[in-house]
Amino acid sequence: MKAWYLLYCKPRGEARAVHNLTLQNIESYLPTIGEEKKVKGQVSIKRIPLFPGYLFIHFDPLVTSVSRIHSTRGVGKIIGCNELMTAIDDSIIHSIRMREHKLLSELLSENELSSKYQTTSDDVELHQGDLIRFNEGPFVDLEGIFDEKSGDKRCHVLFDIMGQKKRVSVPRSSIQPV
């Protein structure tokens, strides 16, 4: 039966994996997040992977060989691919897609209104190990652990994804201390 599975890609190989899986008629989904970049005074929005190094694939392991997917260029391995593969519920994928779309729409409208009147929640100083909660974006209402600042407007946060602690770079304005 067709289901969604989490796929680990080779370093910076997400786009290559998506392309090669598409050529094999295997549905894939690479969640992205918009990131503002300022180059020569011009603000543009660049799409970057939400989960760097990971993407979701939708296939039936009884129809499509797992070894065929593992041998695809850009692909590392399917996460949880032991004797019984760990499928991801369709509602999770749907939720990520909806939040991704909403976040991109908000970012585009925010960027159109004015990029010089942005407010951030940098009022409270966070330290490594502090418990945080996401107040916006695709992880809204999830909790994590603050790891470190990454530039003026971003930071690194640790949180559980499928039972493993993963480090994700997010806008500083999307988190708040618990």
N, C-alpha and C positions, 0 to 999 in steps of 0.2 A: 504494500500500500504506500502511496506517495506521502511523504512527510518532509518537514523542514529539518535540516541538520546544520550544525555549526562547523565551518571549515576554516582551518588555519592555513594561511598563505605563506609563501616564501617572503623574505623581507622586501617590502615595497612592491609586492607582486599582486596586489588585489585587482588592479585594472587588467593585468595580463590574465589572471585566473578567470575573471568574469568574461573576458573576450573569448578565451579558449573553451570555456564551458558552454558559452552561447553557440559556438561553432558546432558543438556536440549535441545541441538541442537540450541542454540541461539548464533549467531555470535557476538563476542566482539573484541574490539581493545584497547589495553593498550599501548599508546605511551610511549616509553622509551628513555632515553638519556644515553650515555656512560659517566661514571665518572672514572677518573684515581684514583687508590688507590695504595699507596706505603706501602708494608708490608715487613719488613726485607730486604729492599733494592730492592725488586722485584716490578716492576710496572705492575699492572693489570688493566683491564677495567671492571668495574662493571656496569650493566644495572640497572638504577633506573627509577621510573615513572617520566615522563615529567610533568604531572599534578598530584601530589600526592593526593590520595583520589578520583580520577575521572577516568572513562574509558568510551568508546563509545560502544553502542550496536546497532545492526542492526536487526530490527524485524518489524513485522506488528502488530500493536495493535489490529486490528480486528481479527487476527488469534491467537495470543498469548496474554493471559490475563496479564494486567499490574500488578494485584495483585500477579500473579505467579512469576513475576520478583521481585517484592518487598519482597516476602517471601523467596527468594533465599539467602542462607548463604553467608555472605560477602557483600551483597547489602544493601545500605541505602535506596535510593529512586531515581526515575528518575527526573532529573531537568526539570522544566517547565511542570510537569505533572498535569495540571488542566483540565478543560473541553476540551480544545484544546491543544494537546501536541505540544511542540516546536521541530520540526525536524531540523536536521543539514544538510546542503547541502553536497552532495557527493563530490563536488570539494574541500571542506575544509578538509575532511578526507583524500582525495587523496593527497592534498598538504602537510598535516602533515606527511603522510607516506613517501612521496618523500624526504622531508627535514630531517626526522629521518634517513632514509637510507643514504642520502648524508653526514649528520653529523657523523654517525657511521663510514662510509668509511674514512672520513677525519681524524677522531680520531685514527682509526687503522693505517692508513698510517703515521700519525704524530708520533705515538708511535713507529712504526717500524723504522723510520728514526733516531730519537734521542730524548730521553726524557730530556736530559740535556740542549738543546739549545732552550727551549721554550721562546717565547716572549709574554709579556702581555701588555695590555693597561693601566697599573696601573700608568702611568706617571701623569695623571690628577687625583687629589683628588676629589672624589665625596662626597657630603653631603646628608643627609636625605632630601627628597623632591625635589632633582634635577631631571630635565627632562632628560631622556636618550633615545637612539635609539639602537636597536639590530643591529649589523653589521655582524653577522654570526649565524648559528644554525637554529633551527626550527622557531624562531620568527623574522628572518631577516626582516628589514625595519619597524618593529612595534615599537611604542614608549611606554614608561612606566615611572614609577617614582622610582628612587633609594630609597631603604629603609634602608639597612645597609650591612656592610661587614659580611661575614660568612667564617672565616678562611682566609688563605693566597690567595687562587685562586678563591673563589666563593663569591657571594653576593646575597642579596634578592632584588627582584624588584617587584613592584606592577603594574599590568596593567589590563585592562578590558577584561573579558572573558564572553561573553553572558550577558553583561550589569551589571556585578558585578566585583568589585575590588578583585583580587586574588593575593596572595603572592607566588612568584615562586623563587626557588633557581637556579641560573645560573652561568656559569663561568664568572669571571670578565672580561676576554678577549673578551667576546661576546657582550659587551656593550660599548657605547661611549656617552659622554655628547652631548646634542643638542645645 
